[in-house]
Amino acid sequence: MDMSVKIAIDTLWTCLAAILVFFMNAGFATVEAGFQPSKNCVNILSKNFVVFAVASVAYWFLGYGIMFGDGTPLFGTQGLFMLHGADNSPAVGEAYKGVYSSYNWAAIPLNAKFFFQLVFAGTTATIVSGAVGSRIKYLSFLLFTALITIGIYPVVGKWIWGGGWLAKMGFWDFSGSTVIHSVGGWAALTGAMILGPRFGKFGKDGSITPTPGHDLALATIGTFILWLGWFGFNPGSTNAADGNAIARILMTTNSGAVAGILAATVTSWVTMGKPDFGMTLNGCLAGLVAVTAPCAFISTESALIIGAIAGVLVVLAVPMFERLRIDDPVGATSVHLVNGIWGTLALGLFAQDIVNPGTSGNGLFFGGGTKLLSVQATGVFAVAIFTFVVSALFWALLKITVGIRVPLNEEIAGLDVGEHGNSAYPEYVIRKPSYSRATMVTRPSEYAGEPVNGGSRK
């Protein structure tokens, strides 16, 4: 095949896959909106809409250069301050002269590479949105989006996808169980911890107040959109129109999803007495997250096992975080963090060299010993420490400057009116609970001394 034709076909496939991943923004928006109260619907939709715009500018200006620019094994030092450089890889027949040589394996234009990586960067930032929902200041979330897109995601991406120190060790993450989902999950966890739980979520006696979402139909539509988008998310990481690889990765991706659905449904049925549909939806996402790292290196049978374990883990993780008094309204930490870690380690267990020769090699269960698993574990540990610490610093910085939490009266009334001045359902009269000053005396201790009828709450 003529090289120019191949480049055109590879570019078309990569851009199509990137468009599917971009559409996942709609999935995240509707899933998170459905899993939260109606009084916060506009707020969560707005965050998921605007986050991609903020991430786009931040990633174009600095993030991509830090992630793929030539420099050190820790971060790129070239190609910063606006995307620039040679347009193609050596496949066009001329020596690569750009500053993003760690990405020269893909024979597609620089703009195609950037856009494909950009939609991944936006996904990472979006993961945080749901976990800090119902109580975070709008401005603070947007500022954190810029910070994670510049200072966390591209650094971890450099280590793993940009030819950095973890890549040199032999760490593998095909589509982002660690680079995207664990990073987003750790950032979400630190945000939820520093923000504290929603008002009334946890009682002094240790009780937990259920806070169901307002629209499972929205959440279901969103999950379907995310499932669809994952068919670009994982196979698109080939950055080439390789029919065999694309078809194989489609199979492992879908297998992880369906196994997660079934396992989460059964597990919730056994542990809760009913097949909880919210858990079923999160089981689908958990299976997809878990199979994202190993999807190119495992068999369909292994994908089914990995997805099934993910479905069990997500059902067990949700109440675990609640027992730790960590309030995550949509289960983002259970889906993305817990199963991002699991999927990364699963690669070290289930990888088979016969599936993708000359890449990951064999995992523990296929005669490869503990070598690959130990490298995967090292990566999980390093990313956890870095992301947790830097995220905490960013959240703390925002807390002492612009503040990160809305006033209590605004949280009770809903962020739609308080932060945006409108409602997702204006035609309905939504009755809100009445809180007197006497009631405020018994509010959780973490709110003691904070304003009831306005004021600044950091």
DASULJO-V109858 format. One record per run of one state. SS is the DSSP state (h for helix, s for strand, l for the rest). FROM is the first residue (numbers start at 1). TO is the last residue. If there is no record, write none. Layout:
# DASULJO-V109858
[[SS FROM TO] [SS FROM TO]]
This chain:
# DASULJO-V109858
[[l 1 2] [h 3 34] [l 35 37] [h 38 68] [l 69 70] [s 71 71] [l 72 75] [s 76 76] [l 77 89] [h 90 92] [l 93 100] [h 101 103] [l 104 109] [h 110 131] [l 132 135] [s 136 136] [l 137 137] [h 138 151] [l 152 152] [h 153 160] [l 161 164] [h 165 169] [l 170 176] [h 177 195] [l 196 201] [s 202 202] [l 203 207] [s 208 208] [l 209 215] [h 216 233] [l 234 234] [h 235 238] [l 239 242] [h 243 272] [l 273 276] [h 277 294] [l 295 299] [h 300 323] [l 324 331] [h 332 350] [l 351 363] [h 364 366] [l 367 370] [h 371 401] [l 402 404] [s 405 405] [l 406 407] [h 408 413] [l 414 414] [h 415 420] [l 421 436] [h 437 440] [l 441 444] [h 445 447] [l 448 456] [s 457 457] [l 458 458]]
